Amino acid sequence: MTAKEQFLTNQQRYQPLMLPQRFSDEEMVRDWTLSRRDCQVVNKYRKQYRLGFAIQLCAMRLYGRFLNQLHDLSPRVISYLSSQLDHPPTLTVDVPEREATLLEHRNNILKYLGFQRFDDKVEADLDRWIEEHARQGLLPDELFHRAERYLLLNRIMLPGPSTIERQIIRICNQVHTQLFEQVFDQMSPELRGAIDDLLQTTDGNQRTYFNQLKEYPPAAKISSLKRYLERYDNLVATGINEFEEKVIDTAFLHYLYRLTKRYSAKDMKRFKDHKRYALMVCFLLESRKILLDNLVKMHDQYMTELCRQTRNSHDKKHKEFRKRQKKAIDAVLDTTHVLLEWPEEQPLYKNDLWQRIDEKHLLASIEDLHIFKRLEERGYCDLLLTRYPSLRKYFSDFIRLPFEVAKGSGPLIKAIQFVRQLDDGDLKKLPENTPTAFIPRELRRSLKDQTGNINRNVWEMGLALAMKDALRSGDLYLPQSKQHVSFWDLTLNEPNWDETKHTVYTELQQPLPHEVRSAISSQFHEAVSAAQKRFGLDNFAEIHNGRLKLKRDDKLDVPDKVNQLLMEVDQMTHYSRHFVPIQHHQSRPKNFYKSLMAAIISQATNLGVVSMSNSVNGVTVDMLRHILQYYIREETLINASAEIVNQHHELPLSAVYGSGTLSSSDAQRFKIRADSLLASYYPRYYGYYEKAIGIYTHVSDQYSVFSTKIISCSPREALYVLDGLLENNTILKIREHTTDTHGYTEIVFALCHLLGFYFMALIRDLKDQQLYRIDKSVDYGDLNHLLTKTADLSIIEEQWEYMMRVVISLKQKTAPAHVIVQRLTNSSPSDRLTKAFTNLGRIIKTEYILRYLTDKELRQTVQRQLNKGEYRHKLPRWIFFADQGEFTTGDYEEIMNKASSLSFVSNAILYWNTIKINDVVEQLRQQGEDIDDKTLSHISLLPYKHVLPNGTYFIEDEGKG
């Protein structure tokens, strides 16, 4: 086993048991309670050794290992075990001095618990178990944790971690070699040849096609769309579609793709044939999915921008002709008055009229009125059609992607086939049975000419717009993509659902289908009844003349180098151990620690590697690039940040600010200069000419960031609320979540409720919100004026099982939460599943609003938490100072690394501040100052101007080398 293959940290290898010092009483009782039979066994030994024997008995049962240092155990556990043995309280534990006695005690514990030692037979069984799970795509670090659980469940005393590590490395190497050979054998000679070509530079191009496939797309323009469609065609031309993808586990496929993406073409050529071709096959399979997803997003962005530009042109032209129209109407009215006032007995000749009226002015006015009439009726369509030739430059290729449709969307796929046939010359014109139901209202007036024939330009433009909407809703999808597949392919598959659905109601703590109506009704009536009792006790809301009136709520009471701070926090939390390569081996390059800190700062401050290398002695650009390529990525930053959050949660001062069960989420916008598919216009802050992206963060009531996402500014923030809650990898047990008004929809209310989160949105225009009842016949007194519409319980009841399938799929992360939420949000009005979620969301939202109106403490909790998130936004602005705090790269991974580094540094500053503030508070208290926790909670844990993000770093040689 070489150092490069090792994946355990030194701490995991030499200190396998990390004994918790903080835990709940329930956890202590669960893990360290002695049964009556346990006590009988313990009491057979000498009194002075009973406590030590009891500790080792519980440790073996709990961990599968004996404790080497009994005094590392929490005094609470020692005291708890002493009380069960009727021993006096003690902090010392006696153990036998004789090695033989100690060994006898341990053997007796193993015999009593039914544990066996790790011998050759067990090793052989574990070999088979590891091989089986390695073939399912599990990586070494996950295999290690599962192997320990497997041994513990089978009552086998766990060997040293390095023993299991060596076993896993040996078998994984065998399994991966066999997999590479299996993939190689399945490949056609043509596919191998095509892969060889991908790793070569072509004439006139310095970059290989392999490198081109790694790029994140720029903004959607005709040139970029054509370029990416060509890349997809080239990818298909390799023959990858003929390869049987099922031979590789999905998770393992994604791992090998991420691994391959880190290599250059030169690196790939150094591998043996079997490994090189297998890695490239995985890379191509995953690249195909990503390419299709990106093409869908590019089409969506292009059509959205096309409509935006057309709407702006139409509004500008409409404004111009509206002014001219007023003058034209005046001219026509003047002419009308002349005609009406002309004497009846006097003939009217044109020359007589032109003497009274300006002929040219009248004719121009009439022309203006005709133009304005056309502008009103067809102006938007006419302007849209001027862009049809541009659309055709890519749409003829886009339409040939392997689309399929959901049930009920047959006309759309039929229309796609008609376009393909027209382009191939198989059809000369659109037939009479051409589907047109999907054509938008704005285009319908121009759809047919005077003879009744369909105008292809109008129809095809309408199809392009309909495809954009259908791809959002999932009515149209690409089975070979990653995110734009059929809706039910995003959820648990049928076999897994059939296996899970019998326990899902218990796991989600939701009623069975036949109980759902009564459960929802009971909960709703209780919520409304409670609101009725509180109404009037709090003067925040009142009902006046049948309308809700609100008053403004009460207001709430409210120089260190960054590298030095990061190093101090690492000394306390050891977060740097999480920065490992994708393969999770522990080998590190020379001067790793200093380079790591510098690389993190280069990302968090937006300095970049060139400026950072100039600011740090002994660290070159190549060293920083190596760290960024292999050690700093979204996964490692998330794990390191979670380490800080977890340890911050354990600090005594953190509990003063919250229990870690409440969170909020919000987006912070940053300008972006680079061309990126992710970028979009955000007129509110950046006008109509500058683009921006959003960093969407989830912040706990202890100020820590536990989720960071890069999002476009175009879609509603509500899409991303669940991602952070479900992907939370910290010890924070979030139960309540709040957002501003951009973070809520009725579907989000429903999903949060079913997932066990109490969702609390600060809703704008609260007095205008539509509230719902569930029974028209129930009298709710004064609240009848507010509960004016009725939610449909029948459709919830009908769709309950499907709703549970969606919710458990979200919980098991079968697809990113925002993808599923977006599908539900964009589904057609006739979709019954979406209707069910919407109706449930209306009920939950109504219950929440009634509570919000009558519960001052709830209102202040929501506002206080949102204020914490808003205040934290000042810190990223302070740290992310370089290039005027604007992103200069358009690549998703680079942007995500910077955003994740920013959140990571924010958490490090929070941890450092909390330690220092706690030290000051304790000193003041020791001096006799009375500082109560309520007063303390009004002092922010995120002062930031003492942190200097710029300058020269590592002036003194500090670090671990």
N, C-alpha and C positions, 0 to 999 in steps of 0.2 A: 504493500500500500504506500504510494508516494504521497508526499506532502500536498501535491496538486490535486490528488484524488480525495483527500480528507475533507469531510463536509461538517464535522462537529467542531465547535469552538473549544478552546482549551478548558473553559469553564464547564462546558457540557461533558467533556471527556474526563476531567479530573474531579469535578464536583457535581456528580449526577443529580443529587437531591438539593433543590432549592426550597428550604423550609419556609413556609409563609409566616410572617410576623403579625400580619393584620388579617383578620377573618371574622366572620359573624359567629354569633353563638350557635346558630343553626348548623353552620359548617363544622364547628368544633364538636358538637354533639353527634353529628353524622359520622365523623371520621375517627373520633377518639373515645367513643363510649365502649365500656367493657360489658359484655353480657354476663349473666350469672355464671355460666359455665367458664367464661374467661377468668372470672375472679377465683373460681375454685381451683383452676390450674395455677394461677399466679400465686395463690396462697400456699401452695405446696413448697415454695422455695423460702429461703431465709428472708426474714423481714427486711433486712438492709438492702437486698437485691430485688425485692418485688417491684418497686417502681421502675427500675431499669428494664426488668423483664417485661412489664406491661407496655412500656414505651416501644420496645423492639417488636413485641407481638403486634401492636397496632400499626407500626411502621411497615412491617412485612406484609400485612394484610392490605395496607393502603398503597404502598409504593413498590412492593416486590423486592425491596432491598432493606438490609439492616442499616441503622444509622451509625456512622463512625464517630460522630461527636454529639453525644446526647445533650450537651449543654447548649447546642445551637437551637434547640427546640424552644418555642415560645413559653415563657413562664406561665401563661394562662393555661396551656395544655398540661404542663407539669402539675400545676395546682389542681386542675380538673381531674386528672388521673389519681392524684394523691387522695382527693376527697372520696373517690369511688373505692379506694382501698382502705379507707378509714385511717389514713396517715395524716399526721399534722402537716400544715403548709410548709413547703421547703423549696429552695431554689437549687439545691444540689442533688445529684443523682449518683449513687454508688454503683459501681460495676465490679465484677470479680477480677482480681488481679491475676489469678492463675489462668493461663491461656486454655488449659484443658477444661476448666469450669466454664469459661466463656463459650467455648466451642460446644460443650454439652448443652448449655442453655439454648444456643442457636439451633442445634439439631432438634431439640425437643419442641421448639417453636415451630419449626418446619413440619415436624411430624404431626403436631396438634392441628395446624392449619391445613394439612394435606398438601403442602408444597413439596416439590421435588427440585433437586439441583439441576443446573444446566449441564447435561452430559452429551455424549456423542449422538445418542438417539434423538434427544431434543433438538440438537443442532441440525440433524438431518431433516427433521420435521419442519424446523424453521426455514431451512433452505427451500423446501418445496413451497412453503407459505410465501416467502419473499418472492420466489420466481413467479408464482401465480399473480401476485399483486403488481410486480414490476411489469408484467406483460399488459396490465391494465393502464400503464402509463404513469404510475406513481413514481415520484422522484425520490432520491435517497433520503432527504431530510424528512419527508412525510412518511416514507417507509420506516424510518427509525422510530418515530413516535407510535406508529401503528403496530410495529413489531413488539415494542415494549408493552403496549396494551394487550396484544395477543398472548404474550407470555404470562402476563398477570392474570388474565381471564382463565388461562389454563393452569393456574396455580404452579407456575414455574418461577423459581428464584432468578431474578434478572442478573445476568453476568455484567461485567464491566462494559461501559458504553463503547469502548474501542473494539471489544469483541464483536458486538453487533455491527458496528461500523464497518469493520473489515469484511464481515459476512455479506453485508449489503453491497459494498463496492464490488466484491468478487462476483456476486450473482448478477448485479446490474450490468456489469461489463459483459457477462455471458449473454444475457437477455438482449442487450442492445446490439451486440454483434450479430446474434441470430436474427433480430428484427431487420437490421441493415441488409443481411443476406437475403432475407425473405422479400424485402422491397426490391432489391436489386434483381432477383430472379423474376419478379413479376413485370419488370420494365421491358418495353420493346427496344430493339436496337435503335429505332428512330427516335424514341424519347431520350435515350442516352446521348445520341448525336446532337439532338436539340439542346440538351443541357450543356454539352461541351461548348456549343456556339454561344449560349447565354453568358458564359464566363470569359468570352473573348471580346475584345473591342472591335467594332466594325469600322469600315472605311469612313473617314471624316468625323468619327465620333470617338472622343477620348474615354468615354465612360461605357462600361459594359451594360448590357440589358439587365443583368442581375442587379447592378447598382440602381438602375432606373426604377426597377420594381420596388425599391425601398422608399422611394420619395413619397412624401405627403403632398396631395394635390394643391395647386394654387387656386386662386379664385376661378369660378366657372365662367370661362369665355369660350368663344368658338374654337380658338386655337388649342386651348387646354383640353377641351372636350374631345376634339378630334385626335389629339395626341394620346389621351388615355384610352379612347376606344381602339386606337391602333395597337396600343400595348396589350389590351385584352385580346384582340385578334391574334397577335403574335404569341400570346400565352397559350391560347387554344391550339394554335398551329403546332405547338410542341408535341401534341398528342396526350396532354395531361388528362383530358376528359375521359380517355379510355382506361386510365389507371383505376383500379379498384380501391377506393379510399378506405373502405371498412377494415382493411388489414391493419390500420393504425388507430389506436384510441384517440378520441377527439382532444382530450386534455394533453396527451403526450405529443400529438401533432402540433398543437399550439406552442408547447415548450420547445420542440425542435425548430419550429419557425422562428421563435424569438432568439434562439441560440444561433441559428444560421444567419439571421439578419445582422448579428454583431460581427460576422466575419467579412473580410473583403474577398474579391474574386481570387486574389493571390493566395489568401489563406485556404480557400476551398480546394485549390489545385494541389495543395500539399497533403491532403487527406488521401487515404487509400480509397480505391474505387468504390467498394461497397458503402463506405461511410459517406463519401462525397455525393454519390448519386442518391442515396437514401435521404440525406439532409436536403438536397435540392428538390427532391420530389415533395417532401413536406413543405418546403418553402413555396413551391409553385401552387400546391393545393390551397394553402392558406392565402397566398397572394391573390389567387383567383377570387376567393370570397371577398377579400378586402377591396379588390379592384371593382367588383360589381357593386358593393356598398358605396364606394366613392363615386362611381358613375351615376348612381341614383341620386346621391346628394348633390352632385354637380348639375344634373338635369333640374332638380328641384330649385337650386340656387339660381340657375340661369333663367328659368321660367318666372321665378319670383321677381328677379331683377328686371326682366323684360316687361312684366306687368307694372312694376313700380315706375320704370322710365316712361312707359306708355301713359300711365295715369298722370304722371307729372306733366308730360307734353300736352295731354288732353286738357288738364286743368288750366295750363298756361294759355292754350289756344282758346279755351272756353271763356276765360277771363277777358281776353282781348276782344273776342267777338261779342261778348255780352255788353261791353261798352259801345261797340259799333252798332249792336242791335238796338240799343236804346235810341241812338240817333236815327237809325233806319226806320224805327217805328214812328218817330216824330215826323219824318219825311213822308211816310205813307199816310199818316193821319192828316198831315197838312193837305196832301193830295185828295184824300177822301172828303175833307171839309170843302175844298174847292169844287169838287164834283157835286156834293150835296147842295151847295149854295148857288150852283149855276142856274140861271133862270130857265124855266121849262120851255118858254117860247123861243129861246135863243139856241140855235144849233151849236154843238160843241165840236170843234175841230182840234186836232193835235196841236196845231200851231198856236191856237188860242190857249191851250193848256200849258204849252211850253213857255208862253209869255208870263204865266203866273207861277209856274213851277220850273225848277232847274232840272232839265231832262237827264243830264249825266248824273246828277246827285240822286235822283229818284231811281234810275236804273242800277246804280251802285248800291243803293239802300236795299232794293229788292234782292240783288245778288247776295248781299250780306245776310238778309233774312233767310234765303235758301241755304246758305252755308251754315248758319246757326241752327236751322232746323235739322240739317243733316248731322251737324255736330252733336245735337241733342239725341238724335235717334241712333246714329251709327258712327259717331265720331271716334269713340274708343276703339271700335272694331276696325275702322279704316286705318287708324294709326297702328294698331296691332299688326295688321296685315302687311304694312310696309316693312315689317321685320321678318316676314315669312321667308324670304330668300336666305336670310342669315340662319334662321332655324333649320332650314333644309340642309345646310352645310354639314351638320352633325346628326340630325334626327334620322336620316335614312340609314345610318349605321346603328344608332341607339335603338331603333325599333327592332333590330335583329337580335338583340340580347334574348336569352332563353326565358322569356316571361311565361308565367302561368297565372291563372285567375282563381279566386275563391268562388264558391258556389253563389250563383246569382249575378256574376259579373261576366257572363258569356259574351254579351255584346261588345265588351271592351277588347277581348282577345280576337273576336271576329274582325273588329275594326283594324287591329294591328296586322292581322293576316291580309286584309285588303290593301293596306299600304305596302306591304312587302310584295304583293302580287302586282300592284301598279308600278313599283320601282323595277321589278323584274320584267315588265312588259307582258305579263300574263293577263292583265286587265288593261283595257284602254281607257275606261272611265268608271266612276263609281256606280255600282248597280243600284236598282230601285230598292232593294232590301238592305241598303246600307244603314247600320245602326246610327242614330243621331241623339238618343236620349241623354247622352253624357255631355252634349255641347252646352257650354255656359250660356246663361241668359243674354249676356252682352253681345254674343255672336249670332244669336238665332235669327235676328232680322235680316242678316246678310247671308244666311246659310244657303238659300236657293235663289237662282236668278228668275227672270220674268217667265221663263219657259218651264220652271219647276225643277230644273236640274240642280244637283248639289254642287256648290262651289268648293272644289277640292281644297283650295288654299284656306278657306274659312274652316272647313271641316277638319283638316289636318291640324290646324292651329288649336282648335277645340279639343282634339284628341290629345295633343301634347300637354295641354293644361289638365285634362281629365286624368292622364297617366300620372302626372305629378301628385294629384290628390289621392288617386287610388293606391299609389305606392306608399303614401303616408299612412293610409288606413289599413293597408294589407289586403285590399280587394285585388290588387295586382302585386305579384311578388316574383322573386327570383330564387328558386330552390337551391341553387349553388352558392348563394350569397351567405353572409354571416348574420346580418341583422334584418334584411328584407326578405325573410322567408315567410311561409304561411304562419298565421298567428299561433295555431296550436303546436307548431314546431318550436316555438319559443318557450313552451311550457313543458311540463313532464310528459314523456311519451305515454302511450296507452298502457303498455305493460307496467311501467313504474307507477302510473296513476291507479291502476287496478289494485296494485299491491299496497298503495299508500292510503287510498281513500277511506278505508275502514277506521284508520286511526287519526285522520286529519282533523276531524272535529274536536277530538280531545286535545291534540297538539296545539291547535289554534284557539282552543277554548271558545268554540262557536257551537250554536245549537244544531241539532240534526235537522234535515230537511223538513220533517213533519212538525218540528217545534219552532221553526224560524219565525212564522207569523206571530205567534203568541209572545215569543221572546222579544222581538222588536217592538211590538205593541206595548208590552209591559214596561220596557225601558223608556219608551217615548212618553208614556203617561206619567211615569215617575219624574222624568226631567221637566215636563210641563207643569206638573203639580208643584214641584220644588220652586220653579220660577214664579208661579202664581203667589206662593207664600212670601217670597222675597221681594216681589214687585211692590214698589212704594216705600220699602224700608231703606232703599238706596236711591238717592235723587238723581242718579246718572241718567235714567230713562223714565219717560212717562208717556202715556197714550192720551193724546189730545184730539178730540173730534175724529176719533177712529184712526189717527195717524201717529206714528212713532216720533217722539221728540227726544233729542239727546242734548246734553250739555257737555262742554269740554271737561274731560276727566281731570282729577287732581294731578298735579305734576309730582314726579318722583323726587325724593331727596337723592339727591345724588353726590465722568467720562472714562466708559469702558470700551476697549476695542472688541469688535464682534468676534475675532478669532480667539481672543483670550477667554471670552464668555463661553464660546462653544467648547473649548477645551476643558474649562472648569466643569461645565455641565456633563461632559463625557466622563470625567473622573468620578462623578457621583452616580451617573446612570449607566455607563458603559454602552451607550447607544451605537458606538462605532463598530461593535461586533456584528451588526446587521448588514454592513456593507460588504457583500460577498458577490462573486460572479454568478451568472445564471446557473452554472453547474454546482454551485454551493460548496466548492472546495475552499480551503482556508489559506492557500498560498497568496502571498502579497508581494508586490514589487518593492524595490528599494525606496526608502524615504516615503513609504506609503502614508503614514499618519499625517504628515505635514501637507502632502499633496491632496489627501482626502479633504482636509479642512479648507484648503485653498480652493479646491474644486467646488465644494458646497457654497462657499462665499461667492465665488464667481457667478454661480447660478442665481443665488438669492438676491444679490445686489445688482444683477444685470450687467456686470462688468465684462463678462466673457473671459476666455482663457488667455488671450493675448495681453489684455490690460492687467489681468491678475498675475501673470508670470512676471510682468515688469514690476509688480508691487511686492513680490516675495522672493527673497534670496534663495537660490538653490533649487527652485522649482521651475522647470521649463514648460513650454507649451505642449511638447510631446508627452510629458509626464501627466499633465492635466487632462489631455485628450484621452490618454490610456485609462485614467481613473473614470472619466465620464463614459467611456465606451463600455467598460466591463464592470464597474462597481456602483456607479450612481445611475439609478433608473427608478421608475415609479414604484416598483415593488420594494426596493431597499429603503427608499426614502419613507414610504408608508410604515414599514416595520420599525425603522429607527425612530420615527415620530411617535409611533404607538408606545415605544419603550419609554419615552419622556412623559407622554400623557399618563401612562400607567403609574409611573413613579411619582408624578406630580399629584395624582389622585390620592396617593398614600400619605402625602404631607399633611400634618395637622391643620395648617392654615387654610388649605384648599377647602376643607369641609365648612369653613366659615362662609364661603361664597356660594356654596351649593353642594348638593349630594351627588352630583354627576349623573342625575337621572333626567335632567331637563336640557334641551338644546334648541338652537335656532339655526336657520340657514339663510344665506343671502348671497347675491352676486356682487362683485366689485369689478368695475370696468376699467380696462387698460387699452390705450391706443396701440394699434399695431401698424407698423410701416410696411412690413413684408406682404407679399402676395400669398394669400392662404385661403383655402376653402372654408376654414373655420371663421374667418373674419366677416363682419357684416356692418352695415351702417347703423349708427346709434345716434339719431339726430338730437336727442334730449341733451347730450353732453358734447357731442363731437360734430354736430351739423350734418349736412347732407353729402359731404365730400370726404370725410375722414372715417376710417373703419376702426372697429374695436372688437375685443373679445372679452369674455367674462371669466373671472375666477370664482367659482361657486364653492363656498366653504360651509361646513357644519361646525358650530362652536358650542361647547358645553357651558353650563352655568358656572363652571370653574375657569372659564376663559380659554380652555384648550381647544385646538382645532383637531378634529378626528376624521375629517374627510375633506378632500380637495378635488375639484373637477374643473376642467377647462371646458367652457361651453360657448356656443355662439350667442350673440345678443338678440338673434331673431326670435327663437321660440320662447314660449312662456317658461319662467323659472320653475313653475310647478312640476314640470316634467322630471326634475332632478332631485326633488325632495326625498324620495324613497331611496335613491342610490346610496347616499351617505348613511342613512339609518340602517340599511340592510348590509352594507359593506363595512360597518364599524368593526375594526379588529382590536379595539382596546378593551380594557376591563370596565369601562363606563357602561352602565346598564340604563340606556336611554329609554324612558317610558313616556315622556311628554315632549312635544316638539312644536315650535312656533315659527311662523314666517310673516313677512309683510303680505300685502294684498296680491302681489305678483306670484306668490308661492302657493296659492290655493286654487283648486277647482273642486267641484262636487265629487269627482272621481277620486281625487287625492283624499278627501275626507273619508270616503268609503274604504279605500284600501288601507289607510292608516288604522282605521277602526278595526278592520278584520285582522290586521297584523299585530294588534295589541298596543299601538301607539295612540296616545291622546293628542289629537291635532288641534292646535290653537292658533288660528290665523288672525292677524290684525287686519280686518277687512275694511277697506275704504267704502265710504257712502253706506255705512251700516244701516242707516234708517230707511234706505231704499231697497234693502235686500228682501227678496221674496222668501217668505217662510211657509212651511208646509205642515199639514196635519196628516194623520193616517186614517182618520175616521170622520166622515162628514157629520155624523149624528152626535158626536160628543161635544158638550158645551164646556168651553174653557174660559168663560167669563169675559173679562176685558181683553184677554189674549185672542179672542175670536177675531178681533179687528186686524190682528197680525197674521194669523194662520189662515190665509185666504185661499190656498190651493191644497190639493190632496195628492200625496205621494202614492205611487202604485205598488202596494205590497204584493199583489199577485205575481207580477213579473219577477220580483225578488225571490219569491217562493219557487217559481218555475225554474229560474236559472241558478238556484243556490249551489247545486253540486258543481256546476261549471265555474261559479265564482270561487268556490273553495279550491278548485284545481289551479286557477290563476294565482290565488294567494299563496298556496303552498309552493308553487313554482317560483314565485318571487322570493319566498323565504329560502328556498334551496338554490337560488341564483342560477336557474337554467338559462337565463338571458339577462342582460343589463336591465334594471328596473325601468329606466327612462324609455327604453325601446318598447316595453309592454305598455307603459302608461301612454306613450305617444300613439300607439295603435288604438287603444281604447278611446283616447281623446279625439282622434281623427276618423273614427268609424262613422259610417253612414247613419242617419237618424233611424233607419229601419233595423239596425243591429240590436238584437234583443239582449245580448250580454251587456253591451254598453248601457242600454236603457236600465238594466237592473242595477248596475253599479251607480249610475246617475241618481236613480230613485233612492237607493240606500244612502248615498252621499247627501241628498237633500234632507233626509230625516236626521242624520248625524249632525249636519250643519245647523239645522234648526235647533236641535238640542243644545249645541254649543253656543249659538247666538243668544238664546234665552238665558243661559247661565252667565254669559259674558255681560249681558245687560243688567243683571241683578247681583253680581258677585264682584265687589271691588277688589278683593284680594287676587282673583283670577286676572282682572284687567291689569293690575300692577305687576303681576308675575310675567305676563306677556310683554308688557312695555319694558320692564327691567331687563329681560333676557334679550330683546331686540336691541336695546341700548348697548348691551355688552358687545353684541356683534358689530354694531355700527362703530363703536369706539375702537374695536380691534382693527377696523379698516385703516386707521391712521398709521398703525405700525407697518403694514406692507408698503404704504406710500413712502415711509421714512427709509426703510431698508432698500427698496427696489429703486435706487436713485439714478443709476447710470442711464445714459441715452434718454434723459428726461422722463424716465420711468415708462418707456414705451418698448414694446416687443419689436425686435428687429429681425426675427426669424419667423418663417411661416410653417415650419415643420412641427407636427403635433407632438412628437416625443420631446423635442427640444423645449417647446413651450411648457409641456407638462412637467418636465424636469425643473424648470425655473419656478413654476407655480408650487410644486411640491417642496422644493428647497425653501421657498419663501415661507410656507406654512411650518416647515420643520424648524427654521430659525426662529419663527414667531413662538413656537412651543418651547424652544431652548431659552429664549429671553424670559418667557413666562416662568419657567422653572427657576431660573437664576433669581428673578425678581422676588418670587415667593419665598425662597430661602433667605434672601437678604432682608426682606420686610419682616419675616418671622423673627430673625435674629434681633432686629431693632425693637420689635414689640416685646420680646422676652426680656431684653435689657431694661426697657422702661418699666415693665411689670416688676422686675426684681428691685427696681429703685422705688417701688411703692406707687407707681402710676396706675390708676384704675382705667383700663381700656377694655370695654366690653365688646363682645363679638359683633353686636348690631352696629356699633360705630365703626368697627374695623371693616365691616362688609361694604361700607360706602367708599373705601379707599381702593382705587383700581389697582389690579395686579399687573397692569400693562403700561406703566410709564416707560417711555422708550428713548427720550432724547439724551439719556446718559450713554446710549449705545452708539458708537461711532462706526458707521458702515463703510466709510471710505478712508483712504490714506495708505500708509505702508504697513504691511502685515508681518507678523512673526519677526519683529525687530530683534528680539532675543531668541536664541535657539531653544525653543520650548517644544516639547512633544515627545512622542514615543519612538521616533525614528522610523 
